[in-house]
Amino acid sequence: MENVKTYYVYIMASRKGGVLYVGVTSNIQKRVWEHRKGLGDGFTKKYLAKRLVHIEQCSDVMSAIEREKKLKKWKREYKINLIEKENPEWEDLYEGMFV
């Protein structure tokens, strides 16, 4: 039986309407924890983007990377609309998933 790995494209925010960071990972729990603890890349640490506000699953790494690149090119307004479609209050999704 083939081991199917799941990949995640996610958006972190500093607050509702705040700074946004788009990333991709195969271990969403670990990666978001790193962002929250300031262990992630310099951007999320510098701008305090510690709130997981959007998440998408992909079954292969190439489609996840493609989606991440596409989202990074989107206008801010489009990213905000994407977040608010599923998470209008910009709640931290990490809290409900793992804590």
For each residue, the residues with C-beta under 8 A, 3 or more apart:
1:
2:
3:
4: 59
5: 26 61
6: 26 57 58 59
7: 24 25 26 57 58 59 60 61 63 64
8: 24 25 26 28 31 55 56 57 58 64
9: 22 23 24 55 56 58 64 67 68 71
10: 22 23 24 25 28 31 32 52 54 55 56
11: 20 21 22 23 52 53 54 55 71 79 82 83
12: 20 21 23 32 35 44 49 50 51 52 53
13: 16 18 19 20 21 49 51 53 83 90
14: 18 19 47 48 49 50 51
15: 18 51 90
16: 13 89 90
17: 80 90
18: 13 14 15 47 49
19: 13 14 47 48 49
20: 11 12 13 49 76 79 80
21: 11 12 13 35 43 44 47 49
22: 9 10 11 68 71 72 79
23: 9 10 11 12 31 68
24: 7 8 9 10 64 65 67 68
25: 7 8 10 28 30 31
26: 5 6 7 8 61
27: 30 31
28: 8 10 25 31 32 55 97
29: 32 33 97 98
30: 25 27 33 34
31: 8 10 23 25 27 28 34 35 40
32: 10 12 28 29 35 36 52 94 98
33: 29 30 36 37 94 98
34: 30 31 37 39 40
35: 12 21 31 32 38 39 40 44 45 49 50 52
36: 32 33 50 94
37: 33 34
38: 35 44 45
39: 34 35 45
40: 31 34 35 43 44 45
41: 44 45
42: 45 46
43: 21 40 46 47 49
44: 12 21 35 38 40 41 47 48 49 50
45: 35 38 39 40 41 42 48
46: 42 43
47: 14 18 19 21 43 44
48: 14 19 44 45
49: 12 13 14 18 19 20 21 35 43 44
50: 12 14 35 36 44
51: 12 13 14 15 90 92 94
52: 10 11 12 32 35 55 92 93 94 97
53: 11 12 13 83 87 90 91 92 93
54: 10 11 82 83 86 87 93
55: 8 9 10 11 28 52 93
56: 8 9 10 67
57: 6 7 8
58: 6 7 8 9 61 63 64 67
59: 4 6 7 63
60: 7 63 64
61: 5 7 26 58 64 65
62: 65 66
63: 7 58 59 60 66 67
64: 7 8 9 24 58 60 61 67 68
65: 24 61 62 68 69
66: 62 63 69 70
67: 9 24 56 58 63 64 70 71
68: 9 22 23 24 64 65 71 72
69: 65 66 72 73
70: 66 67 73 74
71: 9 11 22 67 68 74 79 82
72: 22 68 69
73: 69 70
74: 70 71 78 79 82
75: 78 79
76: 20 79 80
77: 80 81
78: 74 75 81 82
79: 11 20 22 71 74 75 76 82 83
80: 17 20 76 77 83 84
81: 77 78 84 85
82: 11 54 71 74 78 79 85 86
83: 11 13 53 54 79 80 86 87 90
84: 80 81 87 88 90
85: 81 82 88
86: 54 82 83
87: 53 54 83 84 90 91 93
88: 84 85
89: 16
90: 13 15 16 17 51 53 83 84 87
91: 53 87 95 96
92: 51 52 53 95
93: 52 53 54 55 87 96 97
94: 32 33 36 51 52 97 98 99
95: 91 92 98 99
96: 91 93 99
97: 28 29 52 93 94
98: 29 32 33 94 95
99: 94 95 96
